[in-house]
Amino acid sequence: MEFNVMSILTFVIGFFGGFLLIFIIYIIRNNQNENKANKLIEDAKREADKHKRDSLMELKEESYRLKQEVDKEIKEKKAEMKETESRLMQREASLDKREEMLQKRDINLEEKENNLLAKQKEIQEKEFKMDELLKQELAELEKIAKFSKEKAHDLIMKRVEDDMAKEIVEYIKEQEQNAKLEAHEKAKQIIVSSMERYAEDVANEQTVSTIDLPNDEMKGRLIGREGRNIRTIEAVTGVDLIIDDTPETIVISSFDPLRREIAKITIETLIKDGRIHPSRIEEVYDKVSKDINTKITEMGNQAIYDLGLSKMDPDLINLIGKLKYRTSYGQNALQHSIEVANLTGLMASELGENVSLAKRAGLLHDIGKSIDFEIEGSHVEIGANLARKYHEDATIINAIESHHGDKDANNIISVLVEIADTLSAARPGARNDTMENYMKRLSQLEEIGNSFAGVEKTFAVQAGREIRVMVKPDEVDEAKSYKIARDIKDRIEAEMQYPGTIKINVIRETRAIEEAK
């Protein structure tokens, strides 16, 4: 029992002793940590004070440096201001000197002006006195000559007029010839330049109106039983088929070249197909008509695209394409219109005119030919009406109306279209003409020339492009020969139709002949 009490007492004493020891150790360590913290705080304060002193030193140094720079800049500005002030003072002094010089110059000019006014007044007085003296002298001369000034003037002018009349006529004639020569040369240069820039092969076309058959049996098949096939073909296509004894050939007859072309393609298609009966004929004709219409539109659009023209009415484009199936003396109308458009555009470019408008006028100048088989009237009248219908420019309408001389050209583009039309038609090989028409034209030219009084003989030369009129020199003087040439020109233009131009050359020759024996 005592052992247990002692054990408990020892345990309690040991417990409290350990606790006391732990508490003492904690107090000691806490004091050590507080000392370390105080030391760290003191070290931090010392470091902060050091940084503060260093910062103040740097700030003072930077402030001093900036002050030095500002002082230097102020000194430089003061020096510049002083220099500027010096220059201004010099300029002011110079202006003062210039003002003084100008004042002196004004004074001198005023003095000179006064002197000039005085001299001018003196001269006017002398001129007035001279006029008075001249009048007195003229009056004295009129008294002595008994002839007034007006009468003398009229007499002198009359003598001068009589003496110079012939020279004036010759001078006017010479200047007129020179002007014509210069204008002719200039026109030739423009035309030649345009033709050099536009080179197109001459394509002579004639609408084909005959069809070759594989054999003569095909004629019977085209005629059909009791002629029903040929009647259907003629009724559908609007052409006449001539089937005669010519071997393996039939002829298509129609005034409308487009119908003739459609009928030709239709019959050729039927021959290749072999099935020839009324319903098949109508079927093929409808297909060929649609294909031709599509082709016509494509050709019209291609022509506009190639010429670089602006948008046109679709109906007008279709009419342009129809020109492909129209010929004039063997010359294809569409190719001719495109050629005229190009030539007109080139000449307009040389003259500084509207090239696009010139090309458009050239392309549409023969547009009436596309439907002149369908409507009564000349292609000029029809073309002008079409241009008005599709609201084309007034210049284009005038070009259409004037390109054959039906109306006067009122603008330069109309004249260029007329020239280009003549060039295209007159190119060698461009158009065909029969020998009968050719001989008739030559005979008519010679008859017109021989019909004038004083004409000895007329010769048509250069394939009718020129006539040479020989006049009797004792009946026709030089002035009258010019009148005969102009009268022949007017008669030819009024009575004849011809491609290109005709030159009238009146020749008056005087020969002095003697015979030595």
RODO-2510 file (C-alpha; in nm, 4 decimals, decimal comma):
residues 517
     n   res          X          Y          Z
     1     m     0,0000     0,0000     0,0000
     2     e     0,2788     0,2349     0,0916
     3     f     0,4478     0,1295    -0,2280
     4     n     0,1489     0,2357    -0,4296
     5     v     0,1289     0,5753    -0,2555
     6     m     0,4928     0,6361    -0,3120
     7     s     0,4579     0,5373    -0,6731
     8     i     0,1674     0,7726    -0,7240
     9     l     0,3480     1,0525    -0,5419
    10     t     0,6591     0,9961    -0,7478
    11     f     0,4483     0,9964    -1,0672
    12     v     0,2787     1,3233    -0,9693
    13     i     0,6065     1,4909    -0,8766
    14     g     0,7634     1,3688    -1,2010
    15     f     0,4625     1,4868    -1,4070
    16     f     0,4641     1,8367    -1,2603
    17     g     0,8425     1,8526    -1,2803
    18     g     0,8333     1,7592    -1,6498
    19     f     0,5593     2,0077    -1,7198
    20     l     0,7595     2,2805    -1,5437
    21     l     1,0692     2,1888    -1,7402
    22     i     0,8759     2,2023    -2,0712
    23     f     0,7276     2,5417    -1,9788
    24     i     1,0733     2,6788    -1,8881
    25     i     1,2147     2,5539    -2,2212
    26     y     0,9197     2,7152    -2,4138
    27     i     0,9798     3,0506    -2,2374
    28     i     1,3513     3,0356    -2,3226
    29     r     1,2859     2,9571    -2,6950
    30     n     1,0183     3,2296    -2,7212
    31     n     1,2670     3,4843    -2,5893
    32     q     1,5253     3,3700    -2,8425
    33     n     1,2746     3,4057    -3,1304
    34     e     1,1741     3,7538    -3,0164
    35     n     1,5372     3,8570    -3,0107
    36     k     1,5877     3,7269    -3,3631
    37     a     1,2774     3,9131    -3,4881
    38     n     1,3974     4,2345    -3,3280
    39     k     1,7338     4,1892    -3,4898
    40     l     1,5723     4,1312    -3,8306
    41     i     1,3585     4,4425    -3,7890
    42     e     1,6625     4,6488    -3,7007
    43     d     1,8505     4,5094    -3,9999
    44     a     1,5553     4,5919    -4,2280
    45     k     1,5402     4,9471    -4,0928
    46     r     1,9098     4,9954    -4,1527
    47     e     1,8727     4,8609    -4,5104
    48     a     1,5750     5,0867    -4,5787
    49     d     1,7640     5,3901    -4,4511
    50     k     2,0519     5,3014    -4,6798
    51     h     1,8229     5,2690    -4,9847
    52     k     1,6563     5,5965    -4,8981
    53     r     1,9895     5,7754    -4,8830
    54     d     2,0931     5,6199    -5,2164
    55     s     1,7623     5,7233    -5,3813
    56     l     1,7962     6,0789    -5,2576
    57     m     2,1455     6,0946    -5,3984
    58     e     2,0305     5,9680    -5,7395
    59     l     1,7381     6,2103    -5,7403
    60     k     1,9671     6,4997    -5,6643
    61     e     2,2059     6,3922    -5,9398
    62     e     1,9185     6,3572    -6,1960
    63     s     1,7771     6,6939    -6,0932
    64     y     2,1147     6,8547    -6,1400
    65     r     2,1597     6,6942    -6,4812
    66     l     1,8158     6,8098    -6,6013
    67     k     1,8871     7,1591    -6,4741
    68     q     2,2103     7,1637    -6,6731
    69     e     2,0287     7,0503    -6,9889
    70     v     1,7511     7,3089    -6,9452
    71     d     2,0061     7,5827    -6,8913
    72     k     2,1889     7,4760    -7,2082
    73     e     1,8670     7,4679    -7,4117
    74     i     1,7681     7,8131    -7,2806
    75     k     2,1054     7,9492    -7,3830
    76     e     2,0686     7,7998    -7,7329
    77     k     1,7140     7,9446    -7,7715
    78     k     1,8400     8,2837    -7,6578
    79     a     2,1185     8,2656    -7,9155
    80     e     1,8704     8,1699    -8,1929
    81     m     1,6347     8,4502    -8,0924
    82     k     1,9210     8,6950    -8,0950
    83     e     2,0291     8,5773    -8,4399
    84     t     1,6684     8,5951    -8,5696
    85     e     1,6308     8,9428    -8,4259
    86     s     1,9525     9,0448    -8,6007
    87     r     1,8252     8,9091    -8,9362
    88     l     1,4932     9,0849    -8,8918
    89     m     1,6662     9,4103    -8,8233
    90     q     1,8803     9,3681    -9,1371
    91     r     1,5694     9,2841    -9,3449
    92     e     1,3895     9,5854    -9,2042
    93     a     1,6823     9,8046    -9,2991
    94     s     1,6855     9,6534    -9,6483
    95     l     1,3103     9,7130    -9,6862
    96     d     1,3579    10,0728    -9,5787
    97     k     1,6230    10,1153    -9,8493
    98     r     1,4004     9,9500   -10,1111
    99     e     1,1067    10,1711   -10,0148
   100     e     1,3287    10,4742   -10,0508
   101     m     1,4411    10,3556   -10,3964
   102     l     1,0816    10,2919   -10,5014
   103     q     0,9807    10,6386   -10,3906
   104     k     1,2622    10,7860   -10,5968
   105     r     1,1568    10,5704   -10,8964
   106     d     0,7955    10,6827   -10,8611
   107     i     0,9104    11,0420   -10,8620
   108     n     1,1197    10,9793   -11,1757
   109     l     0,8331    10,7967   -11,3486
   110     e     0,5946    11,0767   -11,2652
   111     e     0,8370    11,3274   -11,4139
   112     k     0,8764    11,1157   -11,7288
   113     e     0,5001    11,0740   -11,7581
   114     n     0,4562    11,4513   -11,7363
   115     n     0,7215    11,4937   -12,0058
   116     l     0,5537    11,2328   -12,2275
   117     l     0,2157    11,4013   -12,1871
   118     a     0,3690    11,7306   -12,2843
   119     k     0,5371    11,5750   -12,5893
   120     q     0,2162    11,3890   -12,6860
   121     k     0,0233    11,7140   -12,6687
   122     e     0,2881    11,8796   -12,8808
   123     i     0,2735    11,5947   -13,1373
   124     q    -0,1066    11,6134   -13,1510
   125     e    -0,0875    11,9834   -13,2184
   126     k     0,1668    11,9196   -13,4988
   127     e    -0,0519    11,6440   -13,6463
   128     f    -0,3534    11,8743   -13,6385
   129     k    -0,1509    12,1423   -13,8201
   130     m    -0,0313    11,8801   -14,0749
   131     d    -0,3899    11,7669   -14,1358
   132     e    -0,4907    12,1251   -14,1959
   133     l    -0,1990    12,1690   -14,4365
   134     l    -0,2846    11,8442   -14,6205
   135     k    -0,6462    11,9508   -14,6539
   136     q    -0,5355    12,2848   -14,7930
   137     e    -0,2974    12,1124   -15,0354
   138     l    -0,5664    11,8657   -15,1430
   139     a    -0,8097    12,1537   -15,2014
   140     e    -0,5470    12,3359   -15,4066
   141     l    -0,4750    12,0210   -15,6093
   142     e    -0,8466    11,9644   -15,6759
   143     k    -0,8747    12,3278   -15,7957
   144     i    -0,5725    12,2851   -16,0220
   145     a    -0,6757    11,9401   -16,1581
   146     k    -1,0490    12,0239   -16,1594
   147     f    -1,1035    11,6648   -16,0309
   148     s    -1,2502    11,5637   -15,6933
   149     k    -1,0915    11,3096   -15,4603
   150     e    -1,3853    11,0676   -15,4897
   151     k    -1,3780    11,0727   -15,8697
   152     a    -1,0023    11,0139   -15,8713
   153     h    -1,0438    10,7218   -15,6300
   154     d    -1,3185    10,5655   -15,8416
   155     l    -1,1158    10,6080   -16,1616
   156     i    -0,8046    10,4494   -16,0077
   157     m    -1,0022    10,1604   -15,8601
   158     k    -1,1710    10,0953   -16,1929
   159     r    -0,8380    10,0846   -16,3736
   160     v    -0,6917     9,8542   -16,1093
   161     e    -1,0000     9,6298   -16,1269
   162     d    -0,9758     9,6094   -16,5071
   163     d    -0,6045     9,5355   -16,4944
   164     m    -0,6327     9,2787   -16,2140
   165     a    -0,9534     9,1008   -16,3213
   166     k    -0,7731     8,8393   -16,5248
   167     e    -0,5060     8,7913   -16,2599
   168     i    -0,7730     8,7566   -15,9895
   169     v    -0,9546     8,4897   -16,1908
   170     e    -0,6304     8,3018   -16,2502
   171     y    -0,5359     8,3350   -15,8835
   172     i    -0,8738     8,2055   -15,7653
   173     k    -0,8526     7,9185   -16,0115
   174     e    -0,5003     7,8328   -15,8985
   175     q    -0,5951     7,8456   -15,5306
   176     e    -0,9022     7,6320   -15,5965
   177     q    -0,6889     7,3733   -15,7737
   178     n    -0,4332     7,3783   -15,4913
   179     a    -0,7088     7,3373   -15,2318
   180     k    -0,8612     7,0490   -15,4253
   181     l    -0,5188     6,8875   -15,4643
   182     e    -0,4396     6,9198   -15,0930
   183     a    -0,7830     6,7918   -14,9932
   184     h    -0,7501     6,5061   -15,2411
   185     e    -0,4064     6,4106   -15,1107
   186     k    -0,5214     6,4305   -14,7493
   187     a    -0,8285     6,2197   -14,8259
   188     k    -0,6124     5,9645   -15,0068
   189     q    -0,3775     5,9434   -14,7078
   190     i    -0,6661     5,8822   -14,4663
   191     i    -0,8307     5,6256   -14,6939
   192     v    -0,5040     5,4445   -14,7707
   193     s    -0,4116     5,4420   -14,4011
   194     s    -0,7532     5,2988   -14,3126
   195     m    -0,7354     5,0352   -14,5868
   196     e    -0,3841     4,9359   -14,4768
   197     r    -0,5089     4,8844   -14,1234
   198     y    -0,8091     4,6830   -14,2457
   199     a    -0,7208     4,4011   -14,4828
   200     e    -0,9982     4,1521   -14,5623
   201     d    -1,0029     3,8943   -14,8393
   202     v    -1,2546     3,9586   -15,1145
   203     a    -1,5161     3,6860   -15,0910
   204     n    -1,7424     3,6751   -15,3952
   205     e    -2,0611     3,4888   -15,3100
   206     q    -2,3676     3,4018   -15,5092
   207     t    -2,6739     3,2399   -15,3542
   208     v    -2,6831     2,8823   -15,4810
   209     s    -3,0133     2,7977   -15,6495
   210     t    -2,9319     2,4538   -15,7907
   211     i    -2,9127     2,1150   -15,6163
   212     d    -2,7146     1,8176   -15,7412
   213     l    -2,8997     1,4854   -15,7184
   214     p    -2,7370     1,1439   -15,6673
   215     n    -2,9373     1,0081   -15,9640
   216     d    -3,2325     1,0939   -16,1877
   217     e    -3,4602     0,8588   -15,9929
   218     m    -3,4532     1,1111   -15,7085
   219     k    -3,6481     1,3560   -15,9294
   220     g    -3,9412     1,1184   -15,9307
   221     r    -3,9273     1,0774   -15,5546
   222     l    -3,9201     1,4551   -15,5070
   223     i    -4,2221     1,4915   -15,7355
   224     g    -4,4077     1,2130   -15,5550
   225     r    -4,7260     1,0348   -15,6407
   226     e    -4,9435     1,2688   -15,8490
   227     g    -4,7028     1,5517   -15,7582
   228     r    -4,7945     1,5662   -15,3889
   229     n    -4,4325     1,5924   -15,2650
   230     i    -4,3349     1,8804   -15,4914
   231     r    -4,6569     2,0647   -15,4111
   232     t    -4,5905     2,0236   -15,0393
   233     i    -4,2306     2,1471   -15,0784
   234     e    -4,3403     2,4548   -15,2751
   235     a    -4,6267     2,5319   -15,0372
   236     v    -4,4160     2,4929   -14,7217
   237     t    -4,0964     2,6663   -14,8385
   238     g    -4,2571     2,9328   -15,0606
   239     v    -4,0229     2,8637   -15,3560
   240     d    -4,0707     2,7155   -15,7027
   241     l    -3,8923     2,3924   -15,7971
   242     i    -3,7899     2,3615   -16,1605
   243     i    -3,7369     1,9981   -16,2519
   244     d    -3,6483     1,9671   -16,6213
   245     d    -3,4384     1,7425   -16,8433
   246     t    -3,1094     1,8626   -16,6936
   247     p    -2,9467     1,5435   -16,5643
   248     e    -2,9162     1,5000   -16,1884
   249     t    -2,9997     1,8676   -16,1165
   250     i    -3,3006     2,0649   -15,9975
   251     v    -3,3335     2,4448   -15,9779
   252     i    -3,4848     2,6475   -15,6911
   253     s    -3,6493     2,9728   -15,7981
   254     s    -3,7444     3,2510   -15,5537
   255     f    -3,6878     3,6233   -15,5138
   256     d    -3,6234     3,5760   -15,1406
   257     p    -3,2668     3,4435   -15,0878
   258     l    -3,3451     3,3299   -14,7308
   259     r    -3,6364     3,1154   -14,8462
   260     r    -3,4154     2,9800   -15,1237
   261     e    -3,1480     2,8825   -14,8694
   262     i    -3,3987     2,7155   -14,6330
   263     a    -3,5546     2,5253   -14,9239
   264     k    -3,2095     2,4146   -15,0444
   265     i    -3,1076     2,2791   -14,7015
   266     t    -3,4496     2,1141   -14,6554
   267     i    -3,4315     1,9312   -14,9891
   268     e    -3,0690     1,8259   -14,9325
   269     t    -3,1663     1,6868   -14,5881
   270     l    -3,4588     1,4952   -14,7408
   271     i    -3,2332     1,3492   -15,0102
   272     k    -2,9780     1,2303   -14,7506
   273     d    -3,2526     1,0923   -14,5249
   274     g    -3,4319     0,9122   -14,8085
   275     r    -3,7765     0,9483   -14,6503
   276     i    -3,9694     1,1917   -14,8697
   277     h    -4,3391     1,2371   -14,7954
   278     p    -4,5547     1,5393   -14,6955
   279     s    -4,5395     1,4944   -14,3171
   280     r    -4,1616     1,4370   -14,3276
   281     i    -4,1189     1,7423   -14,5535
   282     e    -4,3027     1,9637   -14,3014
   283     e    -4,1047     1,8154   -14,0115
   284     v    -3,7665     1,8751   -14,1808
   285     y    -3,8689     2,2249   -14,2909
   286     d    -3,9629     2,3236   -13,9325
   287     k    -3,6306     2,1933   -13,7993
   288     v    -3,4273     2,3644   -14,0715
   289     s    -3,6138     2,6937   -14,0145
   290     k    -3,5368     2,6840   -13,6412
   291     d    -3,1708     2,5983   -13,7086
   292     i    -3,1408     2,8813   -13,9638
   293     n    -3,3016     3,1320   -13,7248
   294     t    -3,0608     3,0269   -13,4496
   295     k    -2,7686     3,0553   -13,6922
   296     i    -2,8908     3,3992   -13,8044
   297     t    -2,8988     3,5249   -13,4451
   298     e    -2,5519     3,3809   -13,3787
   299     m    -2,4103     3,5503   -13,6891
   300     g    -2,5664     3,8829   -13,5880
   301     n    -2,4225     3,8583   -13,2368
   302     q    -2,0830     3,7559   -13,3747
   303     a    -2,0760     4,0587   -13,6066
   304     i    -2,1555     4,2936   -13,3156
   305     y    -1,8968     4,1231   -13,0932
   306     d    -1,6237     4,1378   -13,3601
   307     l    -1,6862     4,5103   -13,4113
   308     g    -1,6967     4,5805   -13,0368
   309     l    -2,0381     4,7497   -13,0488
   310     s    -2,2745     4,8079   -12,7589
   311     k    -2,5989     4,6210   -12,6970
   312     m    -2,8645     4,6175   -12,9719
   313     d    -3,2281     4,5183   -12,9875
   314     p    -3,2579     4,1371   -13,0420
   315     d    -3,4830     4,1901   -13,3451
   316     l    -3,2242     4,4212   -13,5013
   317     i    -2,9515     4,1626   -13,4345
   318     n    -3,1650     3,9027   -13,6152
   319     l    -3,1978     4,1382   -13,9147
   320     i    -2,8184     4,1844   -13,9220
   321     g    -2,7745     3,8058   -13,9322
   322     k    -3,0213     3,7825   -14,2232
   323     l    -2,7810     3,9874   -14,4345
   324     k    -2,5700     3,6698   -14,4569
   325     y    -2,8270     3,5312   -14,7030
   326     r    -2,8483     3,8491   -14,9114
   327     t    -2,6090     3,9310   -15,1969
   328     s    -2,5565     4,2327   -15,4190
   329     y    -2,3784     4,1666   -15,7495
   330     g    -2,2370     3,8521   -15,5891
   331     q    -2,1045     4,0379   -15,2810
   332     n    -2,2343     3,9030   -14,9495
   333     a    -2,4331     4,1793   -14,7772
   334     l    -2,3246     4,0885   -14,4204
   335     q    -1,9560     4,0712   -14,5130
   336     h    -1,9940     4,3994   -14,7023
   337     s    -2,1608     4,5674   -14,4004
   338     i    -1,8868     4,4462   -14,1631
   339     e    -1,6196     4,5713   -14,4020
   340     v    -1,7907     4,9111   -14,4313
   341     a    -1,8148     4,9283   -14,0494
   342     n    -1,4432     4,8589   -14,0082
   343     l    -1,3382     5,1078   -14,2765
   344     t    -1,5698     5,3751   -14,1358
   345     g    -1,4343     5,3184   -13,7846
   346     l    -1,0731     5,3437   -13,9007
   347     m    -1,1353     5,6668   -14,0935
   348     a    -1,3299     5,8110   -13,7978
   349     s    -1,0349     5,7294   -13,5739
   350     e    -0,8002     5,9167   -13,8089
   351     l    -1,0317     6,2217   -13,7998
   352     g    -1,0991     6,2124   -13,4249
   353     e    -1,4686     6,1218   -13,4589
   354     n    -1,6789     5,8788   -13,2512
   355     v    -1,5421     5,5398   -13,3611
   356     s    -1,8185     5,3309   -13,2006
   357     l    -2,0950     5,5399   -13,3604
   358     a    -1,9150     5,5267   -13,6974
   359     k    -1,8885     5,1449   -13,6845
   360     r    -2,2545     5,1162   -13,5872
   361     a    -2,3593     5,3385   -13,8795
   362     g    -2,1411     5,1373   -14,1186
   363     l    -2,2877     4,8054   -14,0016
   364     l    -2,6489     4,9254   -14,0311
   365     h    -2,6204     5,1245   -14,3564
   366     d    -2,7638     4,8349   -14,5649
   367     i    -2,9919     4,6863   -14,2952
   368     g    -3,2917     4,7424   -14,5247
   369     k    -3,1615     4,4717   -14,7579
   370     s    -3,2420     4,2071   -14,4966
   371     i    -3,6177     4,2452   -14,5575
   372     d    -3,6425     4,4331   -14,8894
   373     f    -3,7889     4,1140   -15,0411
   374     e    -4,0685     4,1242   -14,7833
   375     i    -4,1586     4,4966   -14,7795
   376     e    -4,2138     4,7342   -15,0686
   377     g    -3,9669     5,0191   -15,1060
   378     s    -3,5948     5,0708   -15,1536
   379     h    -3,3506     4,9263   -14,9028
   380     v    -3,2525     5,2849   -14,8068
   381     e    -3,6073     5,3786   -14,7113
   382     i    -3,6677     5,0455   -14,5343
   383     g    -3,3374     5,0716   -14,3457
   384     a    -3,4102     5,4275   -14,2255
   385     n    -3,7537     5,3181   -14,1005
   386     l    -3,5989     5,0225   -13,9162
   387     a    -3,3408     5,2498   -13,7516
   388     r    -3,6180     5,4815   -13,6323
   389     k    -3,8226     5,1860   -13,5103
   390     y    -3,5364     5,0593   -13,2912
   391     h    -3,4480     5,4116   -13,1698
   392     e    -3,1048     5,4381   -13,3305
   393     d    -2,9104     5,7663   -13,3250
   394     a    -3,0063     6,0406   -13,5732
   395     t    -2,6531     6,0216   -13,7163
   396     i    -2,7070     5,6550   -13,8081
   397     i    -3,0434     5,7333   -13,9696
   398     n    -2,8859     6,0071   -14,1811
   399     a    -2,5990     5,7751   -14,2792
   400     i    -2,8509     5,5160   -14,4037
   401     e    -3,0522     5,7772   -14,5954
   402     s    -2,7507     5,9495   -14,7539
   403     h    -2,5144     5,6632   -14,8443
   404     h    -2,6637     5,6459   -15,1969
   405     g    -2,7223     6,0209   -15,2294
   406     d    -3,0985     6,0077   -15,1617
   407     k    -3,0486     6,2777   -14,8966
   408     d    -2,7674     6,5166   -14,8107
   409     a    -2,5238     6,4060   -14,5424
   410     n    -2,5456     6,6371   -14,2405
   411     n    -2,2487     6,4986   -14,0457
   412     i    -1,8975     6,3676   -14,1077
   413     i    -1,9858     6,0078   -14,0133
   414     s    -2,2490     5,9904   -14,2902
   415     v    -1,9848     6,1026   -14,5407
   416     l    -1,7426     5,8393   -14,4098
   417     v    -2,0086     5,5668   -14,4464
   418     e    -2,0675     5,6724   -14,8074
   419     i    -1,6909     5,6611   -14,8785
   420     a    -1,6470     5,3211   -14,7081
   421     d    -1,9494     5,1815   -14,8962
   422     t    -1,7948     5,2926   -15,2268
   423     l    -1,4545     5,1479   -15,1313
   424     s    -1,6011     4,8113   -15,0350
   425     a    -1,8139     4,7864   -15,3500
   426     a    -1,5435     4,9103   -15,5866
   427     r    -1,2632     4,6786   -15,4722
   428     p    -1,1450     4,4591   -15,7612
   429     g    -1,3458     4,1367   -15,7676
   430     a    -1,5849     4,2455   -15,4932
   431     r    -1,8875     4,2515   -15,7209
   432     n    -1,9940     4,0822   -16,0401
   433     d    -2,1521     4,2569   -16,3349
   434     t    -2,2728     4,1156   -16,6614
   435     m    -2,1067     4,2055   -16,9889
   436     e    -2,4375     4,3418   -17,1147
   437     n    -2,4675     4,5865   -16,8222
   438     y    -2,1027     4,6786   -16,8576
   439     m    -2,1304     4,7678   -17,2265
   440     k    -2,4583     4,9488   -17,1647
   441     r    -2,2963     5,1660   -16,8971
   442     l    -2,0040     5,2569   -17,1241
   443     s    -2,2382     5,3487   -17,4084
   444     q    -2,4563     5,5595   -17,1804
   445     l    -2,1498     5,7468   -17,0484
   446     e    -2,0341     5,8299   -17,4018
   447     e    -2,3860     5,9357   -17,5044
   448     i    -2,4147     6,1758   -17,2123
   449     g    -2,0771     6,3323   -17,2961
   450     n    -2,1530     6,3671   -17,6693
   451     s    -2,4916     6,5317   -17,5996
   452     f    -2,3341     6,8641   -17,4995
   453     a    -2,2696     7,1404   -17,7548
   454     g    -1,9058     7,1927   -17,8441
   455     v    -1,8066     6,8319   -17,7613
   456     e    -1,6112     6,6650   -18,0391
   457     k    -1,5831     6,3098   -17,8996
   458     t    -1,6263     6,1261   -17,5690
   459     f    -1,4323     5,8164   -17,4644
   460     a    -1,5186     5,5915   -17,1678
   461     v    -1,1953     5,4410   -17,0280
   462     q    -1,0742     5,2433   -16,7266
   463     a    -1,3789     5,0134   -16,7253
   464     g    -1,6150     5,3069   -16,7033
   465     r    -1,4373     5,4709   -16,4100
   466     e    -1,3333     5,7705   -16,6231
   467     i    -1,4596     5,9512   -16,9315
   468     r    -1,2439     6,1810   -17,1440
   469     v    -1,4364     6,4507   -17,3260
   470     m    -1,2607     6,6161   -17,6222
   471     v    -1,4083     6,9624   -17,6904
   472     k    -1,3673     7,1932   -17,9904
   473     p    -1,1287     7,4710   -17,8842
   474     d    -1,2781     7,7295   -18,1211
   475     e    -1,6279     7,6804   -17,9710
   476     v    -1,5474     7,6098   -17,6046
   477     d    -1,3222     7,8410   -17,4067
   478     e    -1,1410     7,7465   -17,0880
   479     a    -1,4159     7,8689   -16,8530
   480     k    -1,6870     7,6852   -17,0462
   481     s    -1,4920     7,3595   -17,0287
   482     y    -1,5271     7,3657   -16,6468
   483     k    -1,9020     7,4159   -16,6838
   484     i    -1,9287     7,1214   -16,9257
   485     a    -1,7435     6,8956   -16,6787
   486     r    -1,9822     6,9938   -16,3967
   487     d    -2,2929     6,9513   -16,6180
   488     i    -2,1772     6,6032   -16,7283
   489     k    -2,1208     6,5095   -16,3615
   490     d    -2,4742     6,6213   -16,2705
   491     r    -2,6255     6,4254   -16,5623
   492     i    -2,4366     6,1067   -16,4698
   493     e    -2,5390     6,1294   -16,1035
   494     a    -2,9043     6,1931   -16,1982
   495     e    -2,9456     5,9351   -16,4770
   496     m    -2,7098     5,6453   -16,4022
   497     q    -2,6498     5,3824   -16,1355
   498     y    -2,2914     5,2671   -16,0976
   499     p    -2,0532     5,1334   -15,8292
   500     g    -1,7733     5,3601   -15,7094
   501     t    -1,7005     5,6948   -15,8743
   502     i    -1,6564     5,8231   -16,2292
   503     k    -1,3959     6,0843   -16,3173
   504     i    -1,4901     6,3409   -16,5865
   505     n    -1,1863     6,4745   -16,7725
   506     v    -1,2618     6,7564   -17,0228
   507     i    -0,9714     6,8153   -17,2633
   508     r    -0,9358     7,1370   -17,4626
   509     e    -0,6373     7,1420   -17,6948
   510     t    -0,5341     7,4046   -17,9482
   511     r    -0,2925     7,2977   -18,2204
   512     a    -0,1089     7,5313   -18,4550
   513     i    -0,0214     7,3352   -18,7696
   514     e     0,1874     7,4568   -19,0595
   515     e     0,3289     7,2658   -19,3524
   516     a     0,6670     7,3562   -19,4961
   517     k     0,7044     7,3031   -19,8677
***
